[in-house]
Amino acid sequence: YVMIRKVNYMKYKNVKKAEFLDRPNRFIANVKIDEQIETVHVKNTGRLQELLMPEAKVTLQKTLNPNRKTAYDLISVYKPKLKWVNIDSLAPNALMKQQLMSLNYELVKPEYTYGESRIDFYMERDGERFLTEVKGCTLADDLHLGTGLFPDAPTERGVKHLHELAKAAKEGYHCSIAFVIQMNGIHRVMPNEAAQPEFKQALVKAAKEGVQIVCYSCHVEADSIKITGVVEDTSRFVEAQRRKSE
C-alpha cells in the first residue's frame, strides 16, 4: 500500500472503475473495463452477496507485480444505500496499525502468538499488556439503520480468537475486539446470528470476561478509507443481550 502520512487514512494508487459481472469463486471476479472483460482478484474471501451484484460499479487497483495471473485487485463496490463499501480485507489491519501507532504505547507488535492463535496486535504501556483482534465489517443490517453485522459467513477462526481473548482477559491482559466498519454511515456492529450463532455466544462470553468491543466508523470513497470515529460498545452490548434473554 501507499500510505498517506496522515493518521488512520489509506488511499489507493493506480485505480480504475469497472462494472462487476460475476464471481466464479471466492478469489476471482469477472468485470468489464471499457467494454473489455477482465478477470480480477477479489481481496476478500467473505460471501459479499449483498454487494457483488451484476452491474454493480466497482473500483480496481492495478497490481505492480508483473508475474501475477490477475492484473487488478477489486477493492471497493458501490451500493446505492451505502455509497462506496471497501472490501479489501487487508485495510482494517493497516488502519488499525496506524491508529495504535498514534496512541502512546511503548510497543505495538503485529501478529502476536497467544495460546493457539495469532492475535492481530500486542501492545505494552506502563507495564500493562494489551491484545487487540481486528475484524473488518462489510455487511449492513438492512433492518436497523446505522448497524453492521459480523460475520457475513461462518468463521471458526473468529470464534477461536474470542475464546483466546476471554482467556487472556482473565490472565490480566487488556483485551479488545476492534470492528473496523468498511462502510459509510454505520457506527456499531452486532453479531450476525443468522450466519453463525456460535460467534454471538463467544462474543457475549468474551464481553462478560472483560473483553472490550470497539467499533470504528469510517468514511469510504472509491479509492480511500479513513477512520472517522470510535464507539466503545461493550456495556450496551452485554445489556442488550441480557434484556433479550429475559
C-alpha positions as a printed NumPy array, in Angstrom:
array([[  0.   ,   0.   ,   0.   ],
       [  0.906,   3.577,  -0.478],
       [  0.014,   5.193,   2.806],
       [ -0.563,   8.883,   3.023],
       [  1.203,  10.175,   6.11 ],
       [ -1.966,  11.079,   7.839],
       [ -3.271,   9.077,  10.757],
       [ -5.779,   6.315,  10.032],
       [ -6.105,   7.002,   6.315],
       [ -5.436,   4.86 ,   3.258],
       [ -5.514,   5.995,  -0.334],
       [ -5.084,   3.581,  -3.227],
       [ -2.952,   4.463,  -6.253],
       [ -3.435,   3.228,  -9.859],
       [ -7.191,   2.761,  -9.596],
       [ -9.751,   2.173, -12.306],
       [-13.539,   1.979, -12.321],
       [-15.245,  -1.109, -13.732],
       [-18.564,  -2.966, -13.809],
       [-18.98 ,  -6.22 , -11.896],
       [-20.22 ,  -9.221, -13.921],
       [-19.853, -12.382, -11.81 ],
       [-17.68 , -14.219,  -9.305],
       [-16.715, -17.754, -10.358],
       [-15.139, -18.464,  -6.939],
       [-14.107, -16.708,  -3.71 ],
       [-10.82 , -15.427,  -5.118],
       [-11.686, -14.037,  -8.559],
       [-14.357, -11.991, -10.299],
       [-15.087, -11.079, -13.891],
       [-15.526,  -7.37 , -14.55 ],
       [-15.946,  -5.136, -17.558],
       [-13.361,  -2.373, -18.067],
       [-14.008,  -0.124, -21.077],
       [-16.049,  -2.879, -22.799],
       [-13.258,  -5.442, -22.188],
       [-13.927,  -8.418, -19.89 ],
       [-11.143,  -8.921, -17.347],
       [-10.661, -11.46 , -14.532],
       [ -9.545,  -9.781, -11.297],
       [ -8.516, -10.832,  -7.803],
       [-11.096, -10.282,  -5.002],
       [ -9.293,  -9.076,  -1.839],
       [-11.882, -10.66 ,   0.463],
       [-12.949, -14.299,   0.826],
       [-16.278, -13.402,   2.509],
       [-19.591, -14.016,   0.725],
       [-20.318, -10.365,  -0.151],
       [-23.57 , -11.438,  -1.839],
       [-25.355,  -8.197,  -0.93 ],
       [-22.577,  -6.159,  -2.567],
       [-21.325,  -8.056,  -5.595],
       [-24.426,  -7.798,  -7.762],
       [-24.336,  -7.921, -11.571],
       [-23.736,  -4.426, -12.998],
       [-22.512,  -3.006,  -9.658],
       [-19.864,  -0.299, -10.032],
       [-16.532,  -1.415,  -8.608],
       [-13.054,   0.06 ,  -8.123],
       [ -9.942,  -1.871,  -9.117],
       [ -6.313,  -1.296,  -8.202],
       [ -3.705,  -2.261, -10.771],
       [ -1.077,  -4.543,  -9.282],
       [  2.609,  -3.712,  -9.67 ],
       [  3.581,  -7.403,  -9.757],
       [  4.124,  -8.431, -13.419],
       [  4.168, -12.162, -12.548],
       [  0.649, -12.267, -11.175],
       [ -2.122, -14.042, -13.072],
       [ -4.565, -11.189, -12.47 ],
       [ -3.595,  -7.598, -13.258],
       [ -6.084,  -6.   , -10.85 ],
       [ -7.427,  -6.262,  -7.283],
       [-11.083,  -5.476,  -6.603],
       [-11.042,  -3.061,  -3.646],
       [-14.457,  -1.382,  -3.404],
       [-18.08 ,  -1.742,  -4.529],
       [-20.813,   0.853,  -4.924],
       [-24.11 ,   0.108,  -3.188],
       [-26.691,   2.928,  -3.576],
       [-27.759,   2.978,   0.103],
       [-24.206,   2.949,   1.464],
       [-22.318,   4.608,  -1.389],
       [-18.827,   3.049,  -1.581],
       [-18.004,  -0.044,   0.505],
       [-14.352,  -1.049,   0.918],
       [-13.92 ,  -4.834,   0.627],
       [-10.129,  -5.021,   0.958],
       [ -9.623,  -7.466,   3.84 ],
       [ -6.117,  -6.057,   4.483],
       [ -7.41 ,  -2.495,   5.046],
       [ -8.758,  -2.931,   8.628],
       [ -5.378,  -4.099,   9.983],
       [ -3.469,  -1.4  ,   8.095],
       [ -5.794,   1.288,   9.515],
       [ -5.683,  -0.218,  13.   ],
       [ -1.892,  -0.295,  12.969],
       [ -1.88 ,   3.453,  12.199],
       [ -4.478,   4.014,  14.93 ],
       [ -2.421,   2.14 ,  17.56 ],
       [  0.864,   3.777,  16.492],
       [ -0.761,   7.176,  17.025],
       [ -1.579,   6.323,  20.662],
       [  1.169,   6.36 ,  23.251],
       [  2.012,   2.694,  23.532],
       [  5.656,   1.847,  24.175],
       [  5.378,  -1.192,  21.898],
       [  2.981,  -2.194,  19.106],
       [  3.649,  -5.667,  17.745],
       [  1.519,  -7.135,  14.922],
       [  0.78 , -10.874,  14.54 ],
       [  1.331, -11.872,  18.176],
       [  1.138, -15.551,  19.118],
       [ -1.037, -16.135,  22.168],
       [ -2.174, -19.663,  23.086],
       [ -3.278, -21.419,  19.912],
       [ -3.931, -18.223,  17.967],
       [ -2.228, -15.308,  16.319],
       [ -3.795, -12.145,  17.649],
       [ -3.528,  -9.119,  15.351],
       [ -1.797,  -6.734,  17.788],
       [  0.037,  -6.857,  21.111],
       [  0.821,  -3.568,  22.864],
       [  2.592,  -2.504,  26.054],
       [  2.309,   0.633,  28.173],
       [  3.462,   1.286,  31.763],
       [  3.992,  -2.422,  32.379],
       [  0.442,  -3.258,  31.245],
       [ -0.198,  -5.708,  28.374],
       [ -2.836,  -5.257,  25.687],
       [ -4.232,  -7.517,  22.941],
       [ -6.406,  -6.341,  20.048],
       [ -8.033,  -8.538,  17.414],
       [ -9.296,  -6.711,  14.309],
       [-12.33 ,  -7.662,  12.202],
       [-13.482,  -5.861,   9.069],
       [-17.247,  -5.387,   8.722],
       [-18.753,  -5.147,   5.211],
       [-22.347,  -6.27 ,   5.846],
       [-25.055,  -3.722,   6.677],
       [-28.133,  -4.676,   8.673],
       [-30.895,  -3.513,   6.33 ],
       [-33.477,  -3.623,   9.137],
       [-31.55 ,  -1.456,  11.604],
       [-30.156,   1.83 ,  10.342],
       [-26.541,   2.507,  11.284],
       [-25.814,  -1.104,  12.277],
       [-23.399,  -3.54 ,  10.662],
       [-23.362,  -7.325,  11.066],
       [-20.411,  -9.673,  11.557],
       [-19.572, -12.233,  10.27 ],
       [-21.084, -12.47 ,   6.771],
       [-20.108, -16.181,   6.637],
       [-19.221, -18.656,   9.428],
       [-15.747, -18.041,  10.868],
       [-14.293, -20.722,  13.137],
       [-11.172, -18.58 ,  13.404],
       [-13.199, -15.645,  14.717],
       [-14.814, -17.793,  17.408],
       [-11.415, -19.202,  18.431],
       [ -9.946, -15.684,  18.679],
       [-12.77 , -14.631,  21.041],
       [-12.147, -17.644,  23.299],
       [ -8.423, -16.776,  23.414],
       [ -9.15 , -13.105,  24.221],
       [-11.528, -14.12 ,  27.038],
       [ -8.791, -16.356,  28.45 ],
       [ -6.16 , -13.584,  28.153],
       [ -8.506, -11.106,  29.891],
       [ -8.688, -13.498,  32.863],
       [ -4.881, -13.53 ,  32.906],
       [ -4.705,  -9.755,  33.236],
       [ -4.291,  -8.613,  29.635],
       [ -6.411,  -5.64 ,  28.48 ],
       [ -8.211,  -7.237,  25.554],
       [-10.38 ,  -5.796,  22.809],
       [-12.003,  -6.838,  19.577],
       [-11.971,  -3.944,  17.105],
       [-14.567,  -3.899,  14.349],
       [-13.39 ,  -1.634,  11.521],
       [-16.553,  -0.775,   9.586],
       [-15.689,  -0.553,   5.888],
       [-18.944,   1.29 ,   5.037],
       [-20.35 ,   4.795,   5.365],
       [-22.952,   5.786,   7.956],
       [-22.592,   2.706,  10.174],
       [-21.348,   3.128,  13.726],
       [-21.932,  -0.117,  15.569],
       [-21.647,  -3.826,  14.828],
       [-23.846,  -6.652,  16.108],
       [-23.193, -10.396,  15.751],
       [-24.851, -11.942,  12.718],
       [-26.761, -14.734,  14.402],
       [-28.225, -15.969,  11.114],
       [-24.719, -16.62 ,   9.755],
       [-23.188, -18.056,  12.938],
       [-24.853, -18.31 ,  16.358],
       [-21.545, -19.519,  17.906],
       [-19.883, -16.2  ,  17.132],
       [-22.587, -14.352,  19.054],
       [-22.251, -16.707,  22.043],
       [-18.462, -16.3  ,  22.047],
       [-18.778, -12.503,  21.798],
       [-21.22 , -12.282,  24.733],
       [-18.997, -14.56 ,  26.827],
       [-15.875, -12.534,  25.938],
       [-17.634,  -9.254,  26.839],
       [-18.627, -10.717,  30.207],
       [-14.99 , -11.717,  30.812],
       [-13.942,  -8.101,  30.243],
       [-13.033,  -8.073,  26.55 ],
       [-13.909,  -4.652,  25.145],
       [-15.959,  -4.408,  21.965],
       [-14.888,  -1.356,  19.994],
       [-16.433,  -0.17 ,  16.712],
       [-14.533,   2.142,  14.372],
       [-16.656,   4.007,  11.839],
       [-15.068,   5.001,   8.54 ],
       [-15.526,   7.334,   5.627],
       [-15.157,   5.351,   2.402],
       [-14.63 ,   6.695,  -1.116],
       [-13.971,   4.723,  -4.304],
       [-10.208,   4.875,  -3.714],
       [ -9.79 ,   5.62 ,   0.003],
       [-10.86 ,   4.701,   3.519],
       [-10.372,   6.674,   6.715],
       [-11.295,   6.05 ,  10.364],
       [-13.598,   8.861,  11.486],
       [-14.982,   7.794,  14.866],
       [-14.952,   5.185,  17.576],
       [-17.706,   3.685,  19.747],
       [-16.851,   1.607,  22.806],
       [-19.843,  -0.719,  22.799],
       [-19.239,  -3.388,  25.459],
       [-21.719,  -2.44 ,  28.189],
       [-24.539,  -1.624,  25.786],
       [-23.879,  -4.913,  24.095],
       [-23.963,  -7.057,  27.247],
       [-27.053,  -5.147,  28.42 ],
       [-28.898,  -5.678,  25.099],
       [-28.173,  -9.402,  25.201],
       [-29.253,  -9.635,  28.845],
       [-32.594,  -7.966,  28.061],
       [-33.163, -10.311,  25.113],
       [-32.648, -13.39 ,  27.27 ],
       [-35.078, -12.244,  29.977]])
